[in-house]
Amino acid sequence: MTTAQSMHGSRHAPAPPTSWPRLLGVIIGLVALLTLILTAFAWPAVNTAPRDVPIVVTGLPSFVEQVRGTLDQAHPGAFEITVVDDLTKAKEAIRSREAYGAVASGASGPRVLVASAASPTVAQALTQVSAALAAGQEGETVEPPEDVVPTPADDPRGAGLGIGALPVALAGVLCGAVLALGVVGLGRRLLAGLLVAGLAGLAFVGVLDLWLGVLQGDLLLELAVAAGGLAATIIAMIGLGGLLGRPGLALGAGTIILLGIPLSGATSAPEMLPEYWSELGQALPPGAVLSLLRSVSFFDAAKWQQPTIVLGAWALGGLVLILLAALFARRRAGR
């Protein structure tokens, strides 16, 4: 056999079996990853409960104290009460997203106001407050809760908007990873990412608003939120992939999907998640997109500032990573 034949044969020689220590490490790593996924999705769901949910109360001081005592006894630590002057200001607090609901003193007894568009789960919890108030108000009746900002008729349980945050996160991570791995040139990746975000935002609004009726706000604002959320996620993923390669993409996907989705409060409300985890969830793209969509669709863009800053920070951070990746690439090329 000639040397060339020997070299040719060595190129096609089967790879040696994976060593047992390496195989053990892979098994342990996969089990740890699956455990993390299970914990990230199951733990917040199991520990979901009202925690300092802001509500307002209006009425005489004696009525306010009576409501406070009833709520503390029936749901200790569940609600954070703020006193307002009258029913009009109570409704304003709900519509401006300062409160999830209200308890007001009425002519025939207490009145409970809710906003199912803000969170159907919290609205249900406040509806249960009616029963607790009725038990503590002898000789008076509690009127059925008034839904100040209801969910759309096509989505009465509010499930569509909560589930809608999932495709935004998944699409952003997937598109960012595909562009980072399949497109050469950081500038081309960024341009393609922005175009994908805009077109996918159109599809998102078309499905959830025009077709399914889950959203019911201004179409341009909804488009801006959907496209902006996608763009922020895609840019961050491109930056992580450009600077750190596949480990960076894995880090971004794990943070946005494994943490961002279960901590977004999509199926409940941020205030119903365990302490500090709700803040983390709102600092990630899925939670910010969901909160901003609720604002522009049902509450005249109230409380838009914080989620907008979060998405802007993710986009800016991605741009910084892209610039660093380009700088390091130039230095390597110069060497």
C-alpha positions in Angstrom: 0.0 0.0 0.0 1.4 3.4 -1.0 1.7 6.3 1.4 -1.1 8.2 -0.4 -3.4 5.2 -0.1 -2.5 4.9 3.5 -3.3 8.6 4.1 -6.5 8.3 2.1 -7.6 5.4 4.2 -6.8 7.2 7.4 -9.1 10.0 6.5 -12.1 7.7 6.3 -11.2 5.7 9.4 -14.1 5.5 11.9 -13.9 7.9 14.8 -12.9 6.2 18.1 -15.8 5.6 20.5 -16.5 8.3 23.0 -14.6 7.9 26.2 -16.6 6.8 29.2 -15.8 9.9 31.3 -16.9 12.1 28.4 -20.1 10.1 28.0 -20.8 10.4 31.7 -20.3 14.1 31.5 -22.8 14.4 28.6 -25.4 12.3 30.5 -25.0 14.4 33.7 -25.2 17.6 31.7 -28.4 16.5 29.9 -30.1 15.5 33.1 -29.1 18.8 34.7 -30.5 20.7 31.7 -33.8 18.8 31.8 -34.1 19.4 35.5 -33.5 23.1 34.9 -36.2 23.2 32.2 -38.7 21.4 34.5 -37.9 23.7 37.4 -38.1 26.8 35.3 -41.6 26.0 34.1 -43.1 24.1 37.0 -41.8 26.1 40.0 -43.4 29.5 39.1 -46.7 27.7 38.2 -46.9 25.9 41.5 -46.0 29.1 43.5 -48.4 31.4 41.6 -50.5 33.4 44.1 -51.4 37.0 44.7 -48.6 38.9 46.4 -49.1 42.6 47.1 -51.4 43.0 44.0 -52.2 46.8 43.9 -55.8 47.6 44.3 -57.6 50.8 45.3 -60.4 51.4 47.9 -62.8 54.3 48.1 -65.2 55.1 50.9 -65.3 56.4 54.5 -62.3 55.5 56.8 -64.4 53.0 58.6 -65.3 51.2 55.3 -61.6 51.2 54.2 -60.5 49.6 57.5 -63.3 47.1 57.3 -62.2 46.1 53.7 -58.6 46.0 54.8 -59.4 43.7 57.7 -61.6 41.5 55.6 -58.9 41.1 52.9 -56.1 40.5 55.4 -58.1 37.8 57.0 -59.3 36.1 53.8 -56.1 36.7 51.7 -53.2 37.7 53.9 -50.5 39.5 52.0 -52.3 39.2 48.7 -53.3 42.9 48.1 -51.6 46.2 48.5 -54.3 48.8 49.2 -54.3 52.5 48.2 -57.1 54.8 49.2 -58.6 57.1 46.5 -61.3 59.8 46.8 -64.1 58.5 44.7 -65.3 55.9 42.2 -64.1 58.0 39.2 -60.6 58.0 40.5 -60.8 54.3 41.2 -61.7 53.6 37.6 -58.9 55.9 36.4 -56.4 54.0 38.5 -57.5 50.7 36.9 -57.4 52.2 33.3 -54.0 53.6 33.9 -52.7 50.3 35.2 -52.0 51.7 38.6 -54.3 49.1 40.1 -55.7 45.7 39.1 -59.1 46.4 40.7 -61.0 48.4 43.3 -63.5 48.1 46.1 -65.9 51.0 46.5 -68.6 51.8 49.0 -72.0 51.8 47.2 -75.5 52.8 48.2 -76.6 49.1 48.7 -73.2 47.8 49.8 -69.6 47.3 48.6 -68.8 47.3 44.9 -65.9 45.3 43.4 -64.3 46.5 40.2 -61.9 44.4 38.1 -59.9 44.5 34.8 -59.9 41.1 33.2 -57.8 42.5 30.4 -55.0 43.2 32.8 -55.1 39.7 34.2 -58.0 37.2 34.2 -56.4 35.4 37.1 -56.3 38.5 39.3 -59.8 39.4 38.2 -61.0 36.0 39.4 -59.2 36.5 42.7 -60.9 39.8 43.1 -64.2 38.3 42.3 -63.7 35.9 45.2 -63.2 39.0 47.3 -66.9 39.7 46.8 -67.8 36.6 48.8 -65.5 37.6 51.6 -67.0 41.1 51.7 -70.5 39.7 51.7 -69.7 37.6 54.7 -68.4 40.6 56.5 -71.3 43.0 55.6 -74.4 42.0 57.6 -77.6 43.3 56.1 -75.9 44.5 52.9 -75.4 43.0 49.5 -72.3 43.0 47.3 -73.0 43.7 43.7 -71.5 41.5 41.0 -68.0 42.7 40.0 -67.9 45.4 37.3 -65.3 44.7 34.6 -63.9 48.1 33.8 -61.4 46.8 31.1 -62.8 43.5 29.9 -61.1 41.0 27.7 -62.1 40.8 24.0 -65.3 38.9 23.2 -63.3 36.6 20.9 -60.9 35.8 23.8 -63.0 36.0 27.0 -60.4 34.1 29.1 -57.5 36.2 27.9 -55.6 33.1 26.9 -54.7 34.2 23.4 -52.5 37.2 24.5 -50.7 35.1 27.1 -49.9 32.4 24.6 -49.0 35.1 22.0 -45.8 36.0 24.0 -44.5 32.5 23.4 -44.2 32.8 19.5 -42.5 36.2 19.8 -39.8 34.7 22.1 -39.3 31.5 20.1 -39.3 33.3 16.8 -36.8 35.9 18.0 -34.4 33.2 19.3 -34.8 30.9 16.3 -34.4 33.7 13.7 -31.4 35.1 15.6 -29.7 31.7 15.8 -30.4 31.0 12.1 -28.9 34.3 11.0 -25.9 34.0 13.3 -25.1 30.5 11.9 -26.2 30.8 8.3 -25.4 34.4 7.2 -21.8 35.6 6.8 -21.2 39.2 7.6 -22.4 41.0 10.8 -24.0 43.8 8.8 -26.0 41.5 6.6 -27.1 39.6 9.7 -28.4 42.8 11.3 -30.2 44.0 8.2 -31.8 40.6 7.7 -32.8 40.5 11.3 -34.5 43.9 11.1 -36.4 42.9 7.9 -37.5 39.6 9.5 -38.7 41.4 12.6 -40.8 43.9 10.6 -42.4 41.2 8.4 -43.0 38.8 11.3 -44.5 41.7 13.3 -47.0 42.2 10.5 -47.9 38.5 10.6 -48.2 38.6 14.4 -50.6 41.5 14.4 -52.5 40.1 11.4 -53.2 36.8 13.2 -53.8 38.1 16.8 -55.7 41.3 15.9 -57.3 41.1 12.5 -58.0 37.4 12.5 -58.4 36.0 16.0 -59.5 39.3 17.7 -57.1 38.7 20.7 -55.8 42.3 20.5 -58.0 45.3 20.0 -55.8 48.4 20.1 -54.1 50.6 17.5 -52.7 48.4 14.7 -49.6 50.6 14.3 -48.8 50.5 18.0 -49.3 46.7 18.1 -47.0 46.3 15.1 -44.4 48.5 16.7 -44.4 46.4 19.9 -44.3 43.0 18.0 -41.6 44.1 15.6 -39.6 45.8 18.3 -39.8 42.8 20.6 -38.7 40.5 17.8 -35.9 42.9 16.7 -34.5 43.2 20.3 -34.4 39.5 20.7 -32.9 38.9 17.2 -30.2 41.6 17.6 -29.3 40.2 21.1 -29.0 36.7 19.6 -26.9 37.9 16.7 -24.6 39.7 19.0 -24.2 36.7 21.3 -23.6 34.4 18.4 -21.1 36.7 16.7 -19.0 37.2 19.9 -19.3 33.9 21.6 -20.3 31.5 18.9 -22.6 28.6 19.6 -22.2 28.9 23.4 -23.4 32.4 23.2 -26.5 31.3 21.2 -27.1 28.6 23.8 -26.8 31.2 26.6 -29.3 33.6 24.9 -31.8 30.9 24.1 -31.7 29.5 27.6 -32.1 32.9 29.2 -34.9 34.1 27.0 -36.9 30.9 26.7 -36.2 28.9 29.8 -36.4 31.9 32.1 -38.2 34.5 30.1 -41.3 32.6 29.2 -42.2 31.0 32.6 -41.4 34.2 34.4 -43.3 36.5 32.0 -46.5 36.2 34.0 -48.3 35.4 30.7 -50.9 33.1 32.3 -51.3 35.1 35.5 -49.6 38.4 36.4 -46.1 39.5 37.4 -47.4 40.3 40.9 -48.5 36.6 41.3 -45.0 35.2 40.9 -42.6 34.7 43.8 -40.7 37.8 45.0 -37.8 39.0 42.9 -38.7 36.5 40.1 -41.4 38.8 38.8 -38.8 41.6 38.5 -36.5 39.3 36.6 -39.3 38.2 34.3 -40.1 41.8 33.4 -36.5 42.4 32.6 -36.5 39.7 29.9 -38.0 40.2 26.4 -41.1 37.9 26.8 -42.3 39.7 29.9 -41.6 43.1 28.4 -43.4 42.3 25.1 -46.4 40.9 26.9 -46.7 43.9 29.3 -46.4 46.4 26.4 -48.9 44.6 24.3 -51.4 44.7 27.1 -50.8 48.4 27.5 -51.2 49.4 23.8 -54.1 47.0 23.2 -56.3 47.6 26.2 -55.1 50.5 28.3 -54.3 53.4 25.9 -50.5 52.7 26.2 -50.5 53.3 29.9 -47.3 52.2 31.7 -45.4 51.8 28.4 -42.1 53.3 29.6 -40.5 50.4 31.6 -41.0 47.6 29.0 -39.9 49.9 26.2 -36.7 50.6 28.1 -36.2 46.9 28.7 -36.5 46.0 25.0 -34.3 49.0 24.1 -31.6 47.8 26.5 -31.6 44.3 24.9 -31.3 45.8 21.4 -28.6 48.2 22.5 -26.7 45.4 24.3 -27.0 43.2 21.1 -25.5 46.1 19.0 -22.6 46.5 21.4 -21.9 42.8 21.1 -22.1 43.0 17.3 -19.6 45.8 17.3 -17.2 43.9 19.7 -17.5 40.9 17.4 -16.6 43.0 14.4 -13.7 44.5 16.2 -12.2 41.2 17.3 -12.7 39.8 13.7 -10.7 42.7 12.3 -7.9 42.1 14.8 -7.7 38.5 13.9 -7.7 39.3 10.2 -4.9 41.8 10.8 -2.8 39.2 12.5 
